[in-house]
């Protein structure tokens, strides 16, 4: 028989949550260790309703992954492809519907892909990206979300030109782009090298509006060394977001869970995000808009022998995120990662945002490397998910301002 009665082991935590007190690391570990999943969910729902009532946010957005060529080889990643050289390059740019040739720095050839062209390895031109952004804006999108691999050949000007081209093609579209490791990569490939602050300043001046927050993974040395040794760790990630916030550029924060990390390491990750948010809020310039726990999908990665998180683990992690991160207003269930059905259920487990229309997404696919890049929910589908869960759908733009809409035309409502 199912009961929602709080188990004695969580009574003190429940009391602190209801009193609005901050939970400790030890509290977070106990929550992960507790089998009382219903109490954890109920407490997270109480906090969510205290902050947002029945409001649940979605947006009309478009994801663009500009290239899957990457110099890194992260074990959890099924997205990256090694950059072709020599004969391999010639073979991969030999043609096909929608393919066209372009020259990179150094004279090598690479594949530049139109947005509807089927290929396993690709790179979009600036013109392709601007075309996709304009199409999204014409449809009514308020945001374009752009990330990609660490391309070994493209110069920093490519990314500046990308932002400028989007701004020219779709002036009202918010550009949320580039993870911390991408920002660091841009500084390294610049001639002369640029600091993080200089990279961010130039991108901001070219049209960048915010950072998506990806690439945080898990802030733990053991996990870093085993799963993504060649990628910057927490110091680099926080350096980028600290500089962004000080420059008035807001961002999000993420956590990739369900691979080789332990539950206690998830709590440590949340504590470090919370501490950084305290610092950003105290400086009063910009901060994290939301926290996004990302459910690891093993298919196609070097960790494909691992099961990945279960649905209950997803719900528990989302709920504990809401309970631990008392200084971040929004918790998002990115429906691509948790699935639309579980994201719907999570709205009663502390989540108040299920992201948006997405349209194209290539970073992860539940069908593995052969899965479809077209991953889309319509506005009607998003609103239905929210309504059926007993909540009120609210369209937002990137900074969580409510949107007033008339077809494809929109404005800020408040």
Helices and strands as residue ranges (DSSP letters): G 8-10, H 11-18, H 25-33, H 37-52, E 55-59, E 61-65, H 86-92, E 99-103, E 109-113, H 126-139, E 143-147, H 156-169, E 174-177, H 180-189, H 196-206, E 208-211, H 221-227, H 234-246, E 250-257, H 263-283, E 288-295, H 311-324, E 330-332, H 335-338, H 340-346, E 353-356, G 368-370, H 379-388, E 392-395, E 403-406, E 409-412
